[in-house]
Amino acid sequence: MKLAVIGKDVSKSDSPAIHHFILNKFHEPCVYERVSIPPEEFSSRVGQLFSDYDGFNVTIPFKGEIIPFLKEIKGDARAFGAVNTVLSADRTGYNTDGYGFLLMLSGEGIAVERKRVLVLGAGGAGRSCIFKLIQSGAQVFVYERSAERLKQVYAEIGGFTPLADIPAERYDVILNCTGIGMHDTEGQTPAVQFCGTRQPVGEELLSLTETAADLIYVPRESEFLRIAATLGKKTVNGAAMLFYQAYMSDCIYLGKAPDSVQAKKFYEEYREERS
């Protein structure tokens, strides 16, 4: 198979290594490439992707932009309004982020049922996490800098408390889904409206939680997680989620049923190999 990851800047993506590892476990050889596309060129280049690749993964900022070019979206992609996995032959889109997110939490021993979870960011990945947290019985609070996007996501998903201003209350988990802290924003934390003041996330907000989780995996410790760690908080980066959503994507490419036990076994073996 010939596969790829598509995004604005995937130059540091671990996806090729992960997919090669997983597909090797399935005894399926593949070519897996990184394809960075400037947003203004996406619509003119997307058609070629279906010709060049048997399938591809989609990341920031094209998880929603890819949908008009597809013939069908299935499963979680329909609920999330975002696609991260595409089968080229029938131009079908899927979303495996939710699967990866829940396995990441499970692997870290984080139970969210009846827990207070503050989600920062309601873009493609954020929507996926919000939806799965609600399904898992969490009490979800969502901050999104775009009031219009927050309103739209609430209309589509519901079941959470939208926040225009984050109050100084206790949260069991604070989850960064903004993407701030990687690429050209490395070393930064997302700016939020907190207690009436717009400010970068810092010690004051992170002191209110037990666990800080960030979907970012490069760098391994974002500034968001670094601050939380200095406060003695449990921290989780997005490396496991990336692996698990890749595992689910590969199952889709191969027409296999996913197995969470197998996925966790593969991840432990991958970590050992990379350490």
C-alpha positions, -999 to +999 in steps of 0.1 A: +000+000+000+010+036-005-001+058+023+005+093+037-002+119+063-016+152+051-014+185+070-002+221+070+032+210+084+038+174+090+076+176+087+080+164+123+052+138+123+058+104+138+031+089+116+054+072+091+073+053+119+041+044+137+023+031+106+053+012+094+056-005+128+019-014+129+016-026+094+048-047+098+030-063+128+002-072+104+028-084+078+016-058+053+044-038+036+037-002+029+051+032+017+041+060+041+049+096+033+046+130+048+028+156+027+028+192+039+003+214+020-002+252+025-038+258+033-043+280+002-032+251-020-053+224-004-083+226-027-062+225-059-040+196-047-065+173-029-077+156-060-042+143-067-041+126-033-068+101-043-047+092-073-013+090-055-023+071-024-044+041-015-053+059+017-042+088+038-044+103+072-055+139+076-044+163+103-045+200+112-061+220+096-077+198+069-100+175+090-130+194+080-118+208+047-115+172+033-152+164+037-165+182+005-141+161-016-154+128-002-184+107-014-192+093+021-182+097+057-188+069+082-189+062+119-175+089+143-166+112+114-203+118+109-208+129+145-175+148+148-178+166+115-141+158+110-122+132+091-087+119+098-086+087+077-095+084+040-098+053+017-091+066-018-108+038-038-143+048-027-134+083-013-148+074+021-138+093+053-135+080+089-124+095+122-103+074+145-093+102+170-121+092+195-109+056+195-073+067+201-083+093+227-103+068+249-075+042+246-050+068+257-070+076+288-075+040+296-038+032+292-030+060+316-055+048+342-076+079+338-114+073+344-136+102+333-171+090+343-187+116+365-154+136+364-151+173+356-131+178+324-122+212+310-115+210+272-095+239+256-103+241+219-132+228+198-116+222+165-115+188+147-096+170+174-114+189+202-148+179+188-137+142+188-126+144+224-157+163+236-180+138+220-162+108+235-160+124+269-197+130+269-203+094+258-181+083+287-202+101+313-179+130+320-191+164+330-176+185+302-167+222+301-155+236+268-136+268+261-131+279+225-117+313+215-141+315+186-176+322+200-191+312+166-173+278+165-183+271+201-219+279+193-218+256+163-202+227+181-227+231+209-256+230+184-241+199+168-231+179+199-246+195+230-242+178+263-215+201+276-211+235+293-198+261+269-175+287+285-168+322+273-148+328+305-132+300+325-141+302+362-116+294+390-131+260+398-117+225+404-113+202+374-103+166+374-087+169+340-077+199+318-072+189+282-054+210+256-069+204+221-058+238+206-025+227+190-008+257+206+026+246+218+038+228+187+055+240+154+058+278+153+040+281+187+064+258+206+071+271+240+037+288+243+004+278+260-030+287+246-045+321+255-078+318+273-103+341+290-098+332+327-116+350+355-123+379+333-088+383+319-074+370+286-041+354+294-019+324+285-027+292+304-003+292+334+001+280+370-031+297+382-054+276+360-033+244+360-032+245+398-070+238+397-066+203+381-053+169+390-043+159+355-032+179+325-034+162+291-022+176+258-029+161+224+005+175+213+032+149+210+061+170+195+076+183+217+072+154+241+066+179+269+047+210+257+049+242+278+014+234+289+026+201+304+058+215+317+040+240+338+016+213+351+045+190+359+062+217+380+030+218+401+032+181+407+003+173+384-001+141+364+007+148+328-002+130+296+009+139+261-007+128+228+019+101+218-004+072+228-034+087+212-015+092+179-005+055+180-039+042+188-057+063+162-030+051+137-037+015+147-075+020+141-067+037+107-046+007+097-074-016+106-096+004+083-071+003+055-068-035+059-104-043+066-096-057+100-116-054+132-097-034+159-087-051+191-079-028+221-058-055+238-038-060+206-035-022+202-021-017+237+003-046+232+016-031+200+020+003+217+041-012+245+063-029+219+066+003+199+077+022+230+103-004+239+116-003+204+119+035+203+134+038+238 
